């Protein structure tokens, strides 16, 4: 199993969710986050004063999928979240040692 963590622009969330549902992803965790990378924040003007916004709002997706679906999920997120602008986000893929469904006790791929 793989844990796919993706940080994307918030307005792309629904488009990414629909694309992932279409390929068979049955669940995900979503968290509103702030961060910076190459984008390094930006400046905004509020009531005539300029302010530095050092952390940019993003949405973090956490998705656990069988190994066989991992590459397709990454490709789907790439296509759906891409705007061709700085700050589109990042995707990380990690190995998952075990997953257990609390309600039934199912383990491994059956828990997904």
Buried (B, 14 or more C-beta within 10 A) or exposed (E): BBBBBBBBBEEBBEEBBEBBEEEEBEEBEBEEEEBBEEBEBEEEEEEEEEEEEEEBEBBBBBBBBEEEBBEBBBEBBBEBBEEEEEBBBEBEBEEBEEBEEEEEEEEEBEBB
